[in-house]
Amino acid sequence: MSTTADLTAARKMESVIELQRLANRLRAEIVTMIGAAGSGHPGGSLSEVELLAALYFRVLRHNPKAPNWPDRDRFILSKGHGCPALYAVLAEAGYIDHSVLATLRKLGSPLQGHPDKRFLPILEANTGSLGQGISVGIGMALAARLDKKDWHTFVMVGDGEIQEGQNWEAAMFASYHKLDNLTVIVDYNHQQLDGFLRDILDPAPLAAKFESFGWRALEIDGHDFNQVIPALETARAAKDGKPTCIVANTIKGKGVSFMENNPEWHGVAPRPEQVAAAIAELEAAAKKL
Amino acid sequence: MSSTTVPTTIAKFELKMGVATREAYGQALVELGKSNPNVVVLDADLAKYTFSAKFQKEFPDRFFTVGIAEANMVSIASGMALSGKLPFASSFAVFLCDKGYDQLRMCVAYPGVNAKFVGSHGGISIGEDGPSQQAVEDYALMCALAGFVVLNPSDEFCARALVHRMAEHVGPVYMRTGRPKAPIIYGPNDTFEIGKAKQHGQGRDAAIVACGLEVGYALQAQAQLAEEGINVRVLDMHTIKPVDEAAIAKAAEECGAIVTAEEHLLDGGLGSQVARAVAKSRPVPMEFVGVQNTYAESATPDQLMEKYGLTAPFIVKAVKAVVKRKK
């Protein structure tokens, strides 16, 4: 891969403390942009922050200066409503300007309410109708195999999203076709729009389900970089014919105390005073890092 | 059209039977596979019937059967297209369009992905398997997906050519193919373009706009009507969307009356597309031959086409009715 060595120079954060500071910053940006938009999904955006940060700043092979690089790793946010976190990460990585974050959900903005390639071509897929991302990722993983390329496809799904039947069509297919170049990350924050999974349709035990479908399942704390990074690296390096599912236990609304573990914050924007309270809390937390 | 159920009031009009349009699809896929290494084909456990198995035999490494999982298939095709492949995904029309609809919208139409879809066993002419397998709503569903091209070829030559046009067109395309053998209307030298109707005859008393198997019936009706002194032209509207508005406007202007004929519910199909084009250009009386707000049943294809009002005599009747309404 000598011809691509210079392209793999995306900024990497080596230290966990640096990543933790990044995560804290991303959370402030998420709360601010959803507050400015007046609508959006803070809970599921805040729960996926460490996972996205670890992907874009440690694990993914990508280059913000060459977003169409054919050998880049692919990332699909199947839980499209969590896109504010992805947008914040893309800004931090240098794909989009930070100033664009303030245009979230506004007319003509590249930052649509759910990910939309038409407005932001660096995205790998349009998402928002749940349950389809793993299948799209399979298509990409098959294309990589046909072309004998070693790029990897990552798909993040929500735990409520897992209730959609298409995920299980995809789960059957990926292991049968030995797609070890595909990784699914479940943001297992234990809540969905109407409430807690346990009160609606609990997909537990998730890791066992994926294992029984022929996947490697890794269950981790999705907020602990010391668990997130090794799991992603293990998945990225897999060559044993098994796709990987990382079941990442997370807290919906993580980092903002009044949003944590409260299903009311699935799809409601914070009011200005709530944004201010959240930022104050995050700034205080940053000082302790 | 050698059916015993076609009433004898229809003049002797013989069209030689060719292969089914679904078989022509399989042949064209093999041609494409040879010329374009990026072509990949997916099917949902109906490859023998959609004839995508012809491609599978020639190019096993580029063929993917997903099992009975249409939603998964459509989204996989999207992912392949987004990674530079040119996927053709097929199943029965009713399963592909109805079961894969959200995926066709979300993963293909909305992002404008360059993927191709072919639904075989369109219409009620599949016969004995009955309504669960008979697509009578696929034109309407696929026309309601922004950016999709919607095709239904009338014979094997039209089908083969349109498969190549599908590959050349950048953007999502859906093509319906049929189960039964289709009468030969064209020859190997006929050319077809997406969005350009083929006109048969210059009659000015009325125009019959038809697609798929209905084109053969329309030509039968045309011959019968000529014997009775009514001269019509037939437009083979193999492209239902974007419909050939110029050809329709010309037909409305020159004939002053239009009949549409389709093997589809009258809601949202060819008749609706043509009616809009007529209303926009030169409003003239119209009559509509199609499936009337119902589902069919099990029987032979010929029995069903007659019982549900889709054969040549019904087109003749509609033409006579529309001609009477001319001012």
Interface residues (C-beta under 8 A of the other chain):
Chain A: P70 R74 D116 K117 R118 E124 A125 N126 T127 G128 S129 Q132 S135 V136 G137 I138 G139 M140 A141 L142 A143 A144 L146 D147 G165 Q166 E169 A170 M172 F173
Chain B: V40 D61 R62 F64 V66 G67 A69 A71 N72 V74 S75 I76 A77 S78 G79 M80 A81 L82 S83 G84 K85 P87 D102 Q103 R105 M106 C107 Y110 P111 G112
